[in-house]
């Protein structure tokens, strides 16, 4: 049914990563995970790096790794404005594995490193690997 769907647009500075009708969306906000269905109340949320799951109007599941940004829903239109967005198919698994190993090594040694930056790199790599395995 059309009233169970809403239009979603995922945009980065470089591309339109997704545009279409969806049934549900689950994203990681700065205050935790949230979900959105059709006819949701107006909302604006800040996003953290993490997984994004959506169920398209045709019933197919789509997974993305998204960076920080913003999410807005108004009426039956929603938009994600993020720095980066990688679909499951776009993720380079070998590159993500190497990034994970580098981040783990930095955190293990802890000599002259920015701990928060290394932890963020590890989170990004783990998220990409998680999305790629779905």
N, CA, C and O atoms as a printed pandas DataFrame, in Angstrom:
     atom_number atom_name residue_name chain_id  residue_number  x_coord  y_coord  z_coord
0              1         N          UNK        A               1    0.828   -1.187    0.000
1              2        CA          UNK        A               1    0.000    0.000    0.000
2              3         C          UNK        A               1    0.867    1.244    0.000
3              4         O          UNK        A               1    1.884    1.307    0.691
4              5         N          UNK        A               2    0.468    2.206   -0.758
5              6        CA          UNK        A               2    1.244    3.439   -0.879
6              7         C          UNK        A               2    1.329    4.197    0.435
7              8         O          UNK        A               2    2.337    4.855    0.695
8              9         N          UNK        A               3    0.291    4.123    1.279
9             10        CA          UNK        A               3    0.305    4.877    2.526
10            11         C          UNK        A               3    1.240    4.275    3.565
11            12         O          UNK        A               3    1.440    4.868    4.625
12            13         N          UNK        A               4    1.816    3.113    3.284
13            14        CA          UNK        A               4    2.781    2.509    4.195
14            15         C          UNK        A               4    4.216    2.851    3.797
15            16         O          UNK        A               4    5.160    2.418    4.458
16            17         N          UNK        A               5    4.386    3.618    2.734
17            18        CA          UNK        A               5    5.711    3.981    2.244
18            19         C          UNK        A               5    5.923    5.479    2.346
19            20         O          UNK        A               5    4.974    6.253    2.471
20            21         N          UNK        A               6    7.181    5.869    2.291
21            22        CA          UNK        A               6    7.528    7.285    2.206
22            23         C          UNK        A               6    8.771    7.413    1.341
23            24         O          UNK        A               6    9.480    6.432    1.115
24            25         N          UNK        A               7    9.032    8.609    0.862
25            26        CA          UNK        A               7   10.162    8.855   -0.025
26            27         C          UNK        A               7   11.401    9.178    0.799
27            28         O          UNK        A               7   11.355   10.003    1.712
28            29         N          UNK        A               8   12.509    8.520    0.469
29            30        CA          UNK        A               8   13.783    8.744    1.153
30            31         C          UNK        A               8   14.832    9.156    0.133
31            32         O          UNK        A               8   14.916    8.590   -0.957
32            33         N          UNK        A               9   15.625   10.146    0.501
33            34        CA          UNK        A               9   16.738   10.611   -0.328
34            35         C          UNK        A               9   17.984   10.629    0.552
35            36         O          UNK        A               9   18.012   11.319    1.572
36            37         N          UNK        A              10   19.014    9.876    0.166
37            38        CA          UNK        A              10   20.289    9.867    0.888
38            39         C          UNK        A              10   21.302   10.582    0.011
39            40         O          UNK        A              10   21.578   10.162   -1.112
40            41         N          UNK        A              11   21.856   11.678    0.544
41            42        CA          UNK        A              11   22.773   12.505   -0.242
42            43         C          UNK        A              11   24.090   12.719    0.494
43            44         O          UNK        A              11   24.129   12.876    1.714
44            45         N          UNK        A              12   25.171   12.721   -0.290
45            46        CA          UNK        A              12   26.495   13.105    0.198
46            47         C          UNK        A              12   26.933   14.302   -0.648
47            48         O          UNK        A              12   26.263   14.642   -1.623
48            49         N          UNK        A              13   28.041   14.939   -0.291
49            50        CA          UNK        A              13   28.526   16.025   -1.149
50            51         C          UNK        A              13   28.894   15.551   -2.559
51            52         O          UNK        A              13   28.936   16.355   -3.489
52            53         N          UNK        A              14   29.159   14.256   -2.720
53            54        CA          UNK        A              14   29.619   13.726   -3.999
54            55         C          UNK        A              14   28.544   13.029   -4.838
55            56         O          UNK        A              14   28.695   12.903   -6.053
56            57         N          UNK        A              15   27.462   12.576   -4.198
57            58        CA          UNK        A              15   26.503   11.776   -4.959
58            59         C          UNK        A              15   25.152   11.695   -4.253
59            60         O          UNK        A              15   25.015   12.018   -3.073
60            61         N          UNK        A              16   24.178   11.257   -5.012
61            62        CA          UNK        A              16   22.902   10.842   -4.443
62            63         C          UNK        A              16   23.026    9.334   -4.272
63            64         O          UNK        A              16   23.044    8.597   -5.258
64            65         N          UNK        A              17   23.112    8.870   -3.032
65            66        CA          UNK        A              17   23.379    7.460   -2.761
66            67         C          UNK        A              17   22.137    6.586   -2.889
67            68         O          UNK        A              17   22.232    5.401   -3.209
68            69         N          UNK        A              18   20.980    7.174   -2.637
69            70        CA          UNK        A              18   19.728    6.423   -2.752
70            71         C          UNK        A              18   18.584    7.413   -2.865
71            72         O          UNK        A              18   18.575    8.454   -2.208
72            73         N          UNK        A              19   17.632    7.077   -3.701
73            74        CA          UNK        A              19   16.397    7.858   -3.781
74            75         C          UNK        A              19   15.298    6.892   -4.174
75            76         O          UNK        A              19   15.371    6.232   -5.210
76            77         N          UNK        A              20   14.273    6.817   -3.325
77            78        CA          UNK        A              20   13.172    5.921   -3.630
78            79         C          UNK        A              20   12.198    5.819   -2.482
79            80         O          UNK        A              20   12.347    6.480   -1.454
80            81         N          UNK        A              21   11.201    4.981   -2.673
81            82        CA          UNK        A              21   10.192    4.761   -1.645
82            83         C          UNK        A              21   10.639    3.636   -0.722
83            84         O          UNK        A              21   11.146    2.608   -1.171
84            85         N          UNK        A              22   10.444    3.850    0.571
85            86        CA          UNK        A              22   10.828    2.863    1.579
86            87         C          UNK        A              22    9.673    2.634    2.552
87            88         O          UNK        A              22    8.777    3.464    2.701
88            89         N          UNK        A              23    9.731    1.479    3.203
89            90        CA          UNK        A              23    8.753    1.155    4.253
90            91         C          UNK        A              23    9.288    1.539    5.625
91            92         O          UNK        A              23    8.578    2.129    6.439
92            93         N          UNK        A              24   10.561    1.195    5.874
93            94        CA          UNK        A              24   11.165    1.460    7.184
94            95         C          UNK        A              24   12.610    1.894    7.017
95            96         O          UNK        A              24   13.250    1.633    5.999
96            97         N          UNK        A              25   13.100    2.560    8.043
97            98        CA          UNK        A              25   14.499    2.969    8.105
98            99         C          UNK        A              25   14.939    2.854    9.555
99           100         O          UNK        A              25   14.200    3.240   10.460
100          101         N          UNK        A              26   16.128    2.330    9.782
101          102        CA          UNK        A              26   16.728    2.303   11.113
102          103         C          UNK        A              26   18.123    2.889   10.969
103          104         O          UNK        A              26   18.916    2.434   10.144
104          105         N          UNK        A              27   18.421    3.910   11.785
105          106        CA          UNK        A              27   19.705    4.610   11.704
106          107         C          UNK        A              27   20.256    4.843   13.104
107          108         O          UNK        A              27   19.540    4.734   14.099
108          109         N          UNK        A              28   21.546    5.167   13.157
109          110        CA          UNK        A              28   22.215    5.443   14.431
110          111         C          UNK        A              28   22.357    6.953   14.597
111          112         O          UNK        A              28   23.143    7.601   13.906
112          113         N          UNK        A              29   21.585    7.490   15.519
113          114        CA          UNK        A              29   21.686    8.905   15.838
114          115         C          UNK        A              29   22.662    9.129   16.979
115          116         O          UNK        A              29   23.169    8.171   17.563
116          117         N          UNK        A              30   22.924   10.375   17.295
117          118        CA          UNK        A              30   23.841   10.689   18.394
118          119         C          UNK        A              30   23.264   10.283   19.745
119          120         O          UNK        A              30   24.009   10.131   20.713
120          121         N          UNK        A              31   21.947   10.106   19.823
121          122        CA          UNK        A              31   21.298    9.672   21.067
122          123         C          UNK        A              31   20.890    8.208   21.028
123          124         O          UNK        A              31   20.141    7.757   21.895
124          125         N          UNK        A              32   21.362    7.462   20.049
125          126        CA          UNK        A              32   21.024    6.053   19.925
126          127         C          UNK        A              32   20.299    5.774   18.620
127          128         O          UNK        A              32   20.102    6.665   17.794
128          129         N          UNK        A              33   19.911    4.536   18.454
129          130        CA          UNK        A              33   19.234    4.122   17.228
130          131         C          UNK        A              33   17.790    4.612   17.210
131          132         O          UNK        A              33   17.150    4.737   18.254
132          133         N          UNK        A              34   17.290    4.883   16.017
133          134        CA          UNK        A              34   15.888    5.261   15.863
134          135         C          UNK        A              34   15.351    4.648   14.580
135          136         O          UNK        A              34   16.102    4.348   13.652
136          137         N          UNK        A              35   14.043    4.470   14.546
137          138        CA          UNK        A              35   13.376    3.926   13.373
138          139         C          UNK        A              35   12.306    4.878   12.881
139          140         O          UNK        A              35   11.743    5.655   13.652
140          141         N          UNK        A              36   12.033    4.808   11.596
141          142        CA          UNK        A              36   11.040    5.687   10.985
142          143         C          UNK        A              36   10.146    4.866   10.059
143          144         O          UNK        A              36   10.622    4.098    9.222
144          145         N          UNK        A              37    8.846    5.049   10.232
145          146        CA          UNK        A              37    7.835    4.462    9.354
146          147         C          UNK        A              37    7.119    5.595    8.630
147          148         O          UNK        A              37    7.383    6.768    8.897
148          149         N          UNK        A              38    6.229    5.257    7.730
149          150        CA          UNK        A              38    5.425    6.267    7.033
150          151         C          UNK        A              38    4.595    7.056    8.042
151          152         O          UNK        A              38    4.254    6.551    9.112
152          153         N          UNK        A              39    4.280    8.282    7.692
153          154        CA          UNK        A              39    3.459    9.171    8.515
154          155         C          UNK        A              39    4.102    9.494    9.863
155          156         O          UNK        A              39    3.401    9.747   10.843
156          157         N          UNK        A              40    5.421    9.486    9.912
157          158        CA          UNK        A              40    6.158    9.808   11.136
158          159         C          UNK        A              40    5.996   11.294   11.442
159          160         O          UNK        A              40    5.853   12.112   10.533
160          161         N          UNK        A              41    6.019   11.631   12.713
161          162        CA          UNK        A              41    5.982   13.040   13.115
162          163         C          UNK        A              41    7.233   13.738   12.589
163          164         O          UNK        A              41    8.270   13.094   12.427
164          165         N          UNK        A              42    7.156   15.033   12.321
165          166        CA          UNK        A              42    8.349   15.759   11.871
166          167         C          UNK        A              42    9.495   15.574   12.867
167          168         O          UNK        A              42    9.289   15.596   14.080
168          169         N          UNK        A              43   10.703   15.390   12.333
169          170        CA          UNK        A              43   11.846   15.109   13.196
170          171         C          UNK        A              43   13.129   15.538   12.499
171          172         O          UNK        A              43   13.258   15.432   11.279
172          173         N          UNK        A              44   14.066   16.021   13.292
173          174        CA          UNK        A              44   15.415   16.323   12.825
174          175         C          UNK        A              44   16.363   15.654   13.802
175          176         O          UNK        A              44   16.226   15.832   15.012
176          177         N          UNK        A              45   17.327   14.884   13.299
177          178        CA          UNK        A              45   18.246   14.154   14.169
178          179         C          UNK        A              45   19.664   14.230   13.621
179          180         O          UNK        A              45   19.884   14.209   12.410
180          181         N          UNK        A              46   20.620   14.320   14.542
181          182        CA          UNK        A              46   22.037   14.236   14.178
182          183         C          UNK        A              46   22.413   12.757   14.110
183          184         O          UNK        A              46   21.978   11.958   14.940
184          185         N          UNK        A              47   23.223   12.402   13.115
185          186        CA          UNK        A              47   23.629   11.012   12.908
186          187         C          UNK        A              47   25.081   10.807   13.301
187          188         O          UNK        A              47   25.918   11.695   13.138
188          189         N          UNK        A              48   25.366    9.613   13.826
189          190        CA          UNK        A              48   26.729    9.163   14.072
190          191         C          UNK        A              48   27.105    8.171   12.983
191          192         O          UNK        A              48   26.239    7.655   12.277
192          193         N          UNK        A              49   28.406    7.905   12.849
193          194        CA          UNK        A              49   28.840    6.869   11.918
194          195         C          UNK        A              49   28.233    5.554   12.366
195          196         O          UNK        A              49   28.280    5.215   13.548
196          197         N          UNK        A              50   27.673    4.825   11.443
197          198        CA          UNK        A              50   27.096    3.538   11.794
198          199         C          UNK        A              50   26.315    2.936   10.658
199          200         O          UNK        A              50   26.308    3.458    9.543
200          201         N          UNK        A              51   25.648    1.822   10.950
201          202        CA          UNK        A              51   24.863    1.150    9.924
202          203         C          UNK        A              51   23.543    1.868    9.678
203          204         O          UNK        A              51   22.981    2.497   10.574
204          205         N          UNK        A              52   23.071    1.760    8.468
205          206        CA          UNK        A              52   21.754    2.268    8.089
206          207         C          UNK        A              52   21.046    1.123    7.384
207          208         O          UNK        A              52   21.546    0.587    6.395
208          209         N          UNK        A              53   19.894    0.756    7.892
209          210        CA          UNK        A              53   19.113   -0.318    7.288
210          211         C          UNK        A              53   17.800    0.263    6.811
211          212         O          UNK        A              53   17.133    1.002    7.535
212          213         N          UNK        A              54   17.436   -0.078    5.591
213          214        CA          UNK        A              54   16.118    0.330    5.120
214          215         C          UNK        A              54   15.467   -0.824    4.387
215          216         O          UNK        A              54   16.132   -1.661    3.776
216          217         N          UNK        A              55   14.157   -0.843    4.467
217          218        CA          UNK        A              55   13.377   -1.804    3.696
218          219         C          UNK        A              55   12.666   -1.007    2.620
219          220         O          UNK        A              55   11.833   -0.146    2.906
220          221         N          UNK        A              56   13.006   -1.307    1.389
221          222        CA          UNK        A              56   12.433   -0.593    0.248
222          223         C          UNK        A              56   10.961   -0.964    0.076
223          224         O          UNK        A              56   10.485   -1.948    0.643
224          225         N          UNK        A              57   10.265   -0.174   -0.702
225          226        CA          UNK        A              57    8.837   -0.404   -0.947
226          227         C          UNK        A              57    8.574   -1.776   -1.554
227          228         O          UNK        A              57    7.504   -2.352   -1.352
228          229         N          UNK        A              58    9.551   -2.306   -2.302
229          230        CA          UNK        A              58    9.377   -3.630   -2.915
230          231         C          UNK        A              58    9.678   -4.776   -1.943
231          232         O          UNK        A              58    9.600   -5.946   -2.317
232          233         N          UNK        A              59   10.024   -4.434   -0.686
233          234        CA          UNK        A              59   10.298   -5.448    0.331
234          235         C          UNK        A              59   11.752   -5.840    0.453
235          236         O          UNK        A              59   12.103   -6.600    1.356
236          237         N          UNK        A              60   12.614   -5.348   -0.426
237          238        CA          UNK        A              60   14.037   -5.694   -0.355
238          239         C          UNK        A              60   14.723   -4.902    0.757
239          240         O          UNK        A              60   14.375   -3.751    1.022
240          241         N          UNK        A              61   15.703   -5.536    1.403
241          242        CA          UNK        A              61   16.492   -4.886    2.443
242          243         C          UNK        A              61   17.743   -4.298    1.829
243          244         O          UNK        A              61   18.385   -4.918    0.981
244          245         N          UNK        A              62   18.083   -3.097    2.262
245          246        CA          UNK        A              62   19.294   -2.423    1.793
246          247         C          UNK        A              62   20.078   -1.964    3.014
247          248         O          UNK        A              62   19.512   -1.461    3.985
248          249         N          UNK        A              63   21.399   -2.150    2.943
249          250        CA          UNK        A              63   22.294   -1.784    4.042
250          251         C          UNK        A              63   23.343   -0.799    3.544
251          252         O          UNK        A              63   23.855   -0.919    2.431
252          253         N          UNK        A              64   23.651    0.182    4.395
253          254        CA          UNK        A              64   24.653    1.198    4.086
254          255         C          UNK        A              64   25.493    1.463    5.334
255          256         O          UNK        A              64   25.022    1.301    6.460
256          257         N          UNK        A              65   26.728    1.868    5.118
257          258        CA          UNK        A              65   27.564    2.424    6.188
258          259         C          UNK        A              65   27.570    3.927    5.942
259          260         O          UNK        A              65   28.036    4.388    4.899
260          261         N          UNK        A              66   27.054    4.691    6.901
261          262        CA          UNK        A              66   26.971    6.143    6.727
262          263         C          UNK        A              66   27.794    6.843    7.796
263          264         O          UNK        A              66   27.962    6.342    8.908
264          265         N          UNK        A              67   28.302    8.014    7.431
265          266        CA          UNK        A              67   29.072    8.820    8.378
266          267         C          UNK        A              67   28.144    9.789    9.087
267          268         O          UNK        A              67   26.924    9.732    8.937
268          269         N          UNK        A              68   28.736   10.663    9.848
269          270        CA          UNK        A              68   27.939   11.645   10.576
270          271         C          UNK        A              68   27.215   12.563    9.602
271          272         O          UNK        A              68   27.649   12.767    8.468
272          273         N          UNK        A              69   26.123   13.101   10.065
273          274        CA          UNK        A              69   25.320   13.989    9.241
274          275         C          UNK        A              69   24.000   14.274    9.916
275          276         O          UNK        A              69   23.899   14.276   11.143
276          277         N          UNK        A              70   22.986   14.514    9.099
277          278        CA          UNK        A              70   21.668   14.857    9.627
278          279         C          UNK        A              70   20.579   14.080    8.907
279          280         O          UNK        A              70   20.708   13.719    7.737
280          281         N          UNK        A              71   19.511   13.835    9.639
281          282        CA          UNK        A              71   18.328   13.170    9.105
282          283         C          UNK        A              71   17.131   14.064    9.378
283          284         O          UNK        A              71   16.987   14.605   10.474
284          285         N          UNK        A              72   16.270   14.217    8.373
285          286        CA          UNK        A              72   15.041   14.987    8.560
286          287         C          UNK        A              72   13.881   14.232    7.938
287          288         O          UNK        A              72   14.001   13.662    6.853
288          289         N          UNK        A              73   12.758   14.237    8.639
289          290        CA          UNK        A              73   11.523   13.697    8.075
290          291         C          UNK        A              73   10.432   14.738    8.289
291          292         O          UNK        A              73   10.293   15.320    9.365
292          293         N          UNK        A              74    9.672   14.945    7.231
293          294        CA          UNK        A              74    8.559   15.899    7.265
294          295         C          UNK        A              74    7.529   15.401    6.267
295          296         O          UNK        A              74    7.832   15.180    5.094
296          297         N          UNK        A              75    6.307   15.227    6.751
297          298        CA          UNK        A              75    5.304   14.621    5.886
298          299         C          UNK        A              75    5.743   13.198    5.577
299          300         O          UNK        A              75    6.202   12.488    6.472
300          301         N          UNK        A              76    5.616   12.787    4.375
301          302        CA          UNK        A              76    6.096   11.465    3.979
302          303         C          UNK        A              76    7.332   11.580    3.100
303          304         O          UNK        A              76    7.501   10.842    2.129
304          305         N          UNK        A              77    8.198   12.530    3.468
305          306        CA          UNK        A              77    9.482   12.707    2.791
306          307         C          UNK        A              77   10.576   12.764    3.849
307          308         O          UNK        A              77   10.453   13.459    4.858
308          309         N          UNK        A              78   11.645   12.019    3.597
309          310        CA          UNK        A              78   12.774   11.995    4.523
310          311         C          UNK        A              78   14.066   12.190    3.739
311          312         O          UNK        A              78   14.167   11.815    2.570
312          313         N          UNK        A              79   15.046   12.784    4.407
313          314        CA          UNK        A              79   16.347   13.014    3.768
314          315         C          UNK        A              79   17.460   12.756    4.768
315          316         O          UNK        A              79   17.371   13.147    5.932
316          317         N          UNK        A              80   18.509   12.093    4.301
317          318        CA          UNK        A              80   19.745   11.945    5.056
318          319         C          UNK        A              80   20.800   12.744    4.321
319          320         O          UNK        A              80   21.015   12.551    3.125
320          321         N          UNK        A              81   21.453   13.636    5.033
321          322        CA          UNK        A              81   22.570   14.410    4.490
322          323         C          UNK        A              81   23.795   13.971    5.272
323          324         O          UNK        A              81   23.941   14.317    6.444
324          325         N          UNK        A              82   24.679   13.213    4.634
325          326        CA          UNK        A              82   25.829   12.628    5.315
326          327         C          UNK        A              82   27.109   12.897    4.526
327          328         O          UNK        A              82   27.073   13.138    3.319
328          329         N          UNK        A              83   28.228   12.851    5.226
329          330        CA          UNK        A              83   29.524   13.050    4.566
330          331         C          UNK        A              83   29.834   11.909    3.601
331          332         O          UNK        A              83   30.260   12.138    2.469
332          333         N          UNK        A              84   29.614   10.676    4.064
333          334        CA          UNK        A              84   29.873    9.507    3.217
334          335         C          UNK        A              84   28.757    8.488    3.382
335          336         O          UNK        A              84   28.105    8.418    4.425
336          337         N          UNK        A              85   28.551    7.708    2.344
337          338        CA          UNK        A              85   27.550    6.641    2.367
338          339         C          UNK        A              85   28.034    5.546    1.426
339          340         O          UNK        A              85   28.226    5.776    0.232
340          341         N          UNK        A              86   28.227    4.350    1.981
341          342        CA          UNK        A              86   28.662    3.211    1.172
342          343         C          UNK        A              86   27.617    2.113    1.258
343          344         O          UNK        A              86   27.253    1.678    2.350
344          345         N          UNK        A              87   27.143    1.671    0.125
345          346        CA          UNK        A              87   26.222    0.536    0.112
346          347         C          UNK        A              87   27.023   -0.736    0.373
347          348         O          UNK        A              87   28.249   -0.750    0.268
348          349         N          UNK        A              88   26.312   -1.788    0.712
349          350        CA          UNK        A              88   26.950   -3.081    0.944
350          351         C          UNK        A              88   27.841   -3.458   -0.235
351          352         O          UNK        A              88   28.947   -3.968   -0.053
352          353         N          UNK        A              89   27.351   -3.203   -1.438
353          354        CA          UNK        A              89   28.084   -3.585   -2.648
354          355         C          UNK        A              89   29.322   -2.718   -2.894
355          356         O          UNK        A              89   30.251   -3.157   -3.572
356          357         N          UNK        A              90   29.350   -1.522   -2.365
357          358        CA          UNK        A              90   30.475   -0.605   -2.585
358          359         C          UNK        A              90   31.626   -0.808   -1.603
359          360         O          UNK        A              90   32.723   -0.297   -1.831
360          361         N          UNK        A              91   31.399   -1.536   -0.528
361          362        CA          UNK        A              91   32.419   -1.677    0.512
362          363         C          UNK        A              91   33.542   -2.589    0.040
363          364         O          UNK        A              91   33.301   -3.700   -0.431
364          365         N          UNK        A              92   34.773   -2.103    0.175
365          366        CA          UNK        A              92   35.974   -2.872   -0.139
366          367         C          UNK        A              92   36.360   -3.623    1.139
367          368         O          UNK        A              92   36.939   -3.040    2.056
368          369         N          UNK        A              93   36.038   -4.909    1.193
369          370        CA          UNK        A              93   36.229   -5.704    2.405
370          371         C          UNK        A              93   37.696   -5.776    2.798
371          372         O          UNK        A              93   38.022   -5.648    3.978
372          373         N          UNK        A              94   38.579   -5.976    1.845
373          374        CA          UNK        A              94   40.011   -6.073    2.163
374          375         C          UNK        A              94   40.526   -4.763    2.755
375          376         O          UNK        A              94   41.289   -4.774    3.721
376          377         N          UNK        A              95   40.118   -3.660    2.188
377          378        CA          UNK        A              95   40.518   -2.347    2.717
378          379         C          UNK        A              95   39.982   -2.153    4.138
379          380         O          UNK        A              95   40.684   -1.623    4.999
380          381         N          UNK        A              96   38.747   -2.577    4.382
381          382        CA          UNK        A              96   38.158   -2.465    5.720
382          383         C          UNK        A              96   38.899   -3.355    6.717
383          384         O          UNK        A              96   39.112   -2.954    7.861
384          385         N          UNK        A              97   39.293   -4.554    6.298
385          386        CA          UNK        A              97   40.057   -5.450    7.189
386          387         C          UNK        A              97   41.405   -4.827    7.563
387          388         O          UNK        A              97   41.819   -4.873    8.722
388          389         N          UNK        A              98   42.075   -4.253    6.581
389          390        CA          UNK        A              98   43.370   -3.617    6.850
390          391         C          UNK        A              98   43.203   -2.409    7.767
391          392         O          UNK        A              98   44.027   -2.187    8.654
392          393         N          UNK        A              99   42.152   -1.633    7.562
393          394        CA          UNK        A              99   41.890   -0.477    8.430
394          395         C          UNK        A              99   41.614   -0.936    9.858
395          396         O          UNK        A              99   42.059   -0.297   10.812
396          397         N          UNK        A             100   40.888   -2.028   10.009
397          398        CA          UNK        A             100   40.608   -2.594   11.332
398          399         C          UNK        A             100   41.902   -3.011   12.011
399          400         O          UNK        A             100   42.116   -2.704   13.184
400          401         N          UNK        A             101   42.769   -3.710   11.279
401          402        CA          UNK        A             101   44.046   -4.158   11.844
402          403         C          UNK        A             101   44.915   -2.977   12.263
403          404         O          UNK        A             101   45.523   -3.006   13.333
404          405         N          UNK        A             102   44.980   -1.932   11.426
405          406        CA          UNK        A             102   45.766   -0.742   11.774
406          407         C          UNK        A             102   45.229   -0.074   13.033
407          408         O          UNK        A             102   45.996    0.303   13.919
408          409         N          UNK        A             103   43.920    0.069   13.108
409          410        CA          UNK        A             103   43.317    0.722   14.275
410          411         C          UNK        A             103   43.549   -0.101   15.537
411          412         O          UNK        A             103   43.853    0.454   16.592
412          413         N          UNK        A             104   43.407   -1.411   15.435
413          414        CA          UNK        A             104   43.641   -2.272   16.604
414          415         C          UNK        A             104   45.095   -2.194   17.051
415          416         O          UNK        A             104   45.374   -2.165   18.250
416          417         N          UNK        A             105   46.020   -2.160   16.103
417          418        CA          UNK        A             105   47.446   -2.056   16.438
418          419         C          UNK        A             105   47.747   -0.729   17.131
419          420         O          UNK        A             105   48.486   -0.695   18.114
420          421         N          UNK        A             106   47.181    0.355   16.625
421          422        CA          UNK        A             106   47.382    1.668   17.254
422          423         C          UNK        A             106   46.840    1.676   18.678
423          424         O          UNK        A             106   47.480    2.195   19.592
424          425         N          UNK        A             107   45.669    1.103   18.858
425          426        CA          UNK        A             107   45.069    1.083   20.195
426          427         C          UNK        A             107   45.840    0.166   21.141
427          428         O          UNK        A             107   45.900    0.419   22.344
428          429         N          UNK        A             108   46.419   -0.882   20.605
429          430        CA          UNK        A             108   47.203   -1.803   21.429
430          431         C          UNK        A             108   48.485   -1.136   21.914
431          432         O          UNK        A             108   48.849   -1.266   23.083
432          433         N          UNK        A             109   49.168   -0.426   21.030
433          434        CA          UNK        A             109   50.437    0.215   21.385
434          435         C          UNK        A             109   50.238    1.503   22.170
435          436         O          UNK        A             109   51.004    1.782   23.092
436          437         N          UNK        A             110   49.231    2.288   21.827
437          438        CA          UNK        A             110   48.863    3.528   22.519
438          439         C          UNK        A             110   50.004    4.530   22.683
439          440         O          UNK        A             110   49.953    5.373   23.578
440          441         N          UNK        A             111   51.012    4.455   21.853
441          442        CA          UNK        A             111   52.122    5.408   21.926
442          443         C          UNK        A             111   51.893    6.549   20.951
443          444         O          UNK        A             111   51.779    6.336   19.744
444          445         N          UNK        A             112   51.828    7.754   21.480
445          446        CA          UNK        A             112   51.707    8.966   20.664
446          447         C          UNK        A             112   50.583    8.890   19.633
447          448         O          UNK        A             112   50.778    9.219   18.463
448          449         N          UNK        A             113   49.416    8.458   20.077
449          450        CA          UNK        A             113   48.278    8.415   19.159
450          451         C          UNK        A             113   47.107    9.178   19.751
451          452         O          UNK        A             113   47.035    9.407   20.958
452          453         N          UNK        A             114   46.222    9.555   18.899
453          454        CA          UNK        A             114   44.960   10.155   19.307
454          455         C          UNK        A             114   43.986    8.993   19.509
455          456         O          UNK        A             114   43.514    8.395   18.541
456          457         N          UNK        A             115   43.691    8.679   20.769
457          458        CA          UNK        A             115   42.854    7.522   21.095
458          459         C          UNK        A             115   41.475    7.626   20.434
459          460         O          UNK        A             115   40.983    6.653   19.863
460          461         N          UNK        A             116   40.863    8.794   20.513
461          462        CA          UNK        A             116   39.521    8.952   19.922
462          463         C          UNK        A             116   39.538    8.705   18.413
463          464         O          UNK        A             116   38.629    8.087   17.859
464          465         N          UNK        A             117   40.573    9.194   17.772
465          466        CA          UNK        A             117   40.679    9.003   16.322
466          467         C          UNK        A             117   40.853    7.519   15.984
467          468         O          UNK        A             117   40.242    7.017   15.040
468          469         N          UNK        A             118   41.686    6.823   16.756
469          470        CA          UNK        A             118   41.895    5.392   16.523
470          471         C          UNK        A             118   40.615    4.603   16.801
471          472         O          UNK        A             118   40.290    3.669   16.067
472          473         N          UNK        A             119   39.886    4.974   17.860
473          474        CA          UNK        A             119   38.625    4.299   18.161
474          475         C          UNK        A             119   37.592    4.549   17.060
475          476         O          UNK        A             119   36.840    3.646   16.695
476          477         N          UNK        A             120   37.557    5.772   16.533
477          478        CA          UNK        A             120   36.630    6.095   15.440
478          479         C          UNK        A             120   36.983    5.293   14.189
479          480         O          UNK        A             120   36.095    4.807   13.488
480          481         N          UNK        A             121   38.282    5.156   13.910
481          482        CA          UNK        A             121   38.717    4.370   12.748
482          483         C          UNK        A             121   38.311    2.906   12.915
483          484         O          UNK        A             121   37.881    2.260   11.959
484          485         N          UNK        A             122   38.450    2.391   14.135
485          486        CA          UNK        A             122   38.053    1.010   14.397
486          487         C          UNK        A             122   36.542    0.842   14.212
487          488         O          UNK        A             122   36.097   -0.135   13.611
488          489         N          UNK        A             123   35.758    1.785   14.723
489          490        CA          UNK        A             123   34.302    1.723   14.557
490          491         C          UNK        A             123   33.911    1.745   13.082
491          492         O          UNK        A             123   33.040    0.984   12.659
492          493         N          UNK        A             124   34.546    2.608   12.303
493          494        CA          UNK        A             124   34.237    2.673   10.868
494          495         C          UNK        A             124   34.546    1.344   10.184
495          496         O          UNK        A             124   33.745    0.844    9.393
496          497         N          UNK        A             125   35.712    0.776   10.493
497          498        CA          UNK        A             125   36.106   -0.490    9.868
498          499         C          UNK        A             125   35.161   -1.620   10.272
499          500         O          UNK        A             125   34.748   -2.414    9.427
500          501         N          UNK        A             126   34.818   -1.695   11.549
501          502        CA          UNK        A             126   33.912   -2.749   12.014
502          503         C          UNK        A             126   32.522   -2.604   11.397
503          504         O          UNK        A             126   31.887   -3.598   11.042
504          505         N          UNK        A             127   32.058   -1.372   11.271
505          506        CA          UNK        A             127   30.751   -1.140   10.653
506          507         C          UNK        A             127   30.770   -1.587    9.200
507          508         O          UNK        A             127   29.841   -2.254    8.743
508          509         N          UNK        A             128   31.812   -1.227    8.475
509          510        CA          UNK        A             128   31.909   -1.634    7.068
510          511         C          UNK        A             128   31.930   -3.156    6.928
511          512         O          UNK        A             128   31.252   -3.719    6.069
512          513         N          UNK        A             129   32.714   -3.814    7.781
513          514        CA          UNK        A             129   32.785   -5.278    7.723
514          515         C          UNK        A             129   31.432   -5.901    8.060
515          516         O          UNK        A             129   31.022   -6.881    7.438
516          517         N          UNK        A             130   30.744   -5.331    9.042
517          518        CA          UNK        A             130   29.426   -5.826    9.419
518          519         C          UNK        A             130   28.440   -5.691    8.258
519          520         O          UNK        A             130   27.708   -6.631    7.948
520          521         N          UNK        A             131   28.425   -4.533    7.626
521          522        CA          UNK        A             131   27.506   -4.298    6.504
522          523         C          UNK        A             131   27.846   -5.229    5.334
523          524         O          UNK        A             131   26.950   -5.798    4.710
524          525         N          UNK        A             132   29.122   -5.380    5.043
525          526        CA          UNK        A             132   29.544   -6.218    3.910
526          527         C          UNK        A             132   29.166   -7.685    4.106
527          528         O          UNK        A             132   28.961   -8.405    3.129
528          529         N          UNK        A             133   29.071   -8.132    5.356
529          530        CA          UNK        A             133   28.770   -9.539    5.627
530          531         C          UNK        A             133   27.275   -9.855    5.575
531          532         O          UNK        A             133   26.893  -11.019    5.689
532          533         N          UNK        A             134   26.435   -8.858    5.407
533          534        CA          UNK        A             134   24.970   -9.090    5.404
534          535         C          UNK        A             134   24.482   -9.595    4.063
535          536         O          UNK        A             134   23.288   -9.838    3.892
